Structure formats: C-alpha cells, structure tokens
Amino acid sequence: MNEKRIIQIAQLTLTAVVALIFTGHAEARNHDSSHKIIVVGPAELPELARVTGQAMMLHDTMDGRTLLYIEQSHDARLAIFDVTDPAHVKAEGLAQVDAPGSFDFVCSLGVDAVLVRFRNGQGEALLNLHKVKTPTLTMIQGLYFQGPMEFLGDDGVIVAHEPSVQSDPNDTDYRVVDISNPLHPNLVTDIKQVLAKITNDETGTTFLLTADGLYLIRRPVVEEEFRIREQELMRHTP
C-alpha cells in the first residue's frame, strides 16, 4: 500500500472519529436538555384541549388552584382546565356565556372580575368568576376602557384616551374609574388635556397637570397607611 493511500485512509478514519465524537456530544446535549424542558402536545392533554381556541387567561382561585380559561369555537364557549400541577392537567368542563361574539381577555379587576373586549367592536364586558365553573358576562354600559390603563391599587384605574380634535396631539385625556366594587365599576371623572402626570407612591397621590391647572387623585386609605408608618417611625426614632 503506497504512502498516499495510507494518508487517505488515516484522514477518513480521523473524520469518522471526529464525527462520532460530535454526534455523541450532540446526543448528550439533547438528552440532557430533555430533562430541563418538556413540551406537551395536545395529544397528551385532555380531549378538551384539542379544540382550536381564540384567547386564554390564567386565574388563581381562593382555594389555591390555578385555572386556565380558553375561549373556543368563536361562540363565547369557555373551556376550563385545572393547571395547578402542570404534570397533571385536568379538564374542569365547559361554560357557555351570553356574549355577542368572540372576545379577548384584557385584565383582572379585583379577585373575581375580568375585563374582556369584544373583537367585533361591540364594546366591553365583565367576566364574573366568583363561580369558577359557571362564569357569567355582564356588558359594561356607557363606560369604556379603551386605551392604556394604570391601576391605583385595588381601588381604581386611570384610562388614557386619544386627545380630542381641539387639543394638542401631545396632550392626553384621562378617565378615572372606581373599581373598588369590580363588578360595578363607576366613572369618577374625565380629566382633559393632561400635560404631565406624576405619582407619589408613598401617599398614593397622582398629580395631573392640565391646561386648566392641577388635579390630584387621592387615595385616603394609602394616605392613612403612610401616616401610621410615619408615626411608628417617629416613635422608634431616638
């Protein structure tokens, strides 16, 4: 066997060894990663999870469970799953709610209320989850939550609106809504042409600078908590 042939065989052998080494490393990495990330497909879940959905939301119940609600079939049908233990997902049933069409989950308003917005432009509603397996929908009349929202603790929310035609494009209109009773939100006031907004987290006070002057959004409960903390601090200060 000539020298050239020996070199060729050696090169092929080396290539094969390197390929085996890299293949072994790749398989080891894949095997190792499979213990860290587990993908579960519809076929491995309850049959109810094999239906196409339009929107979904997680909800923590008062008894320590986590439920997943999925809107299915474009007809406001909610599939309910107990996902407290991801290794053992359980179907909790189906709930039909009285709605004009498909909707998206927007945000929670309190423990048992969820704001939803209909996709066909027919407004918004509150999803009542007090009875987690039989939720109900209540349309919101004359009160719209369109626009970015900022929560004032559990008591209220500020909703930013597009400026009116007459105002400066840089200004913002705000709607202040009382959600202390989440199932019955109450419009407090509309504040127009807000030029600037800052919040004092200690007292919970929001300051709005408008073309008409300064507005304050006060939260007396937070103010009282701040006052008590200050008194306690002074009492323990030498």
Secondary structure by P-SEA (a helix, b strand, c coil): ccaaaaaaaaaaaaaaaaaaaaaaaaaaaaaaaaacbbbbcccccccccccccccccccccccbbbbbbbbcccccbbbbbbcccccbbbbcbbbbcccccbbbbcccccccbbbbbbccccbbbbbbcccccbbbbbbbcccccccbbbbccccbbbbbbcccccccccbbbbbbbbcccccbbbbcccccccccccccccccbbbbbccccccccccaaaaaaaaaaaaaaaaacc
